[in-house]
Amino acid sequence: MDEDDRSGQIALIETRIEQLAEMAERCRKFILASKVLIAAGAALLLGAVLGLLGSNAVALLGAIAAVLGGIVSLGSNVSTLRQTTAAMAEAEALRSDLIGRIDLRLFRDARRLGA
C-alpha cells in the first residue's frame, strides 16, 4: 500500500470521524431536550395530581405522554450516542494505525537540501 493510498484512506476516515462527531452532538442535544421534556411532564403531572391544574384530564394525559415520550427519546438517544462514540473510537484507532504505517522522513537542515 503506497503513501498516497494511505493518505486518501486517512482523509476518508477523518471525514467519517467528523460526521460521527456531528451525530454525537445531535444526540447530546436530543438527550438534553428529552430531560427537559421529562421534567416538564413530571411538573405538569405533579400539578395535576395536587389539583393545581383543576380536574383537567387533557393536562393529565399530556403530562403522562410528555414523561413517557421523554423517557423513550432519552433511551434511544443515549443508545445511539454510545454506538456513535464506539464507532468514533474505532475510526480514530484505524486512523492512528494508518498514520503510524506512513514512512516519515525527517529533514534536519533545509540548507543542506539546497533550499
N, C-alpha and C positions, 0 to 999 in steps of 0.2 A: 504494500500500500504506500503510495507516494505522499509527500507532504501536501500537495495541492488537494488531493482527495481527503486527507485528514482535515485540512483547513475548511473544506466545504462541509464535512460532517460536523465539525465543531460549530460552524455558523448555523447549521440546521438545528443542532441541539440547543444552542443559545436562544434561537427563535422560539423553540418549544418551551424552554425554561421561562421566557418572558410571557408566553401565553398562559402557562400554568400559574405564574405569579399573579397575572390579572384575574384568573379564575379564582384563585385563593382569596384575593382581595374582595371579589364579588361575594364569595361565600361568607367572609367576615362581616360584610355589610348586611347580608340577609340574616346572619346569626344575631346581630345587634337588633335589627328590626323585629325579629321573632321574639327576642327577650322583651322588647318594648310592648309588643302585642300581648304577650302573656301577662305582663304586669298590668297593662290597661284592662285586659279582660278580667283579671283577678280583682282589680279595684272595682270594676263595674259589678262583678258578681258579689263582692262583699257589700257594696252599696245596695244591691237588690235584696240580699238576704237580710240586711239590717233595716230595710224598709225606707232607705233614703231616696230611692227612686220610685216609691209608691209600689203598687202591685202591677207593674208593667211586665207582662210575660215576654214581650218582644225584647225588652232590655235584658232580661234574664237569659233568654235563648241566645241573644247576640253576645253576651258576656261568655257564655259557655262555648260558643263557636269560636270566639277570639282566643280563648285559652287553649282549646283543642287544636285549632289551626296553627297557633304559635308553637305548640309542642311538636306537631308534625313537621313544620317547617324547620324548627331548630334541629331536630334529629336528622333530618335529611341533609341539611347543610353542614352539620358537624361531620357526618359521614363522608360527604363529598370533599370537605376540607382535608380530612385525614388521607383520603385517597390521593388528592392532588399534592399534598405535602410529600407523600411517599414517592409519587411519580417524579416530583422535582428533585428529591434526593437521589433517585436512580439516575436521572438525566445529568445531574451535577457530577456524580461519580463517573459516569461514562465520559463526560467532557474532560474531567481531570485525567482519566486514563489515556484518552487520545492526546491530550496536551503533553502528558508525560512521555509518550512514544515519539514525539517530534524530536528530530536530531537538531538541537540548538547549537549554534556556533557562537563563541564569544569573540568579539573584536576588542582587543585591549587598547590598541592605539591606532586611531584612524589615520594618523600621519604616515604610518608605515605602508598603508594601502594606497597611498597616492592621493589622498583627499586633501 
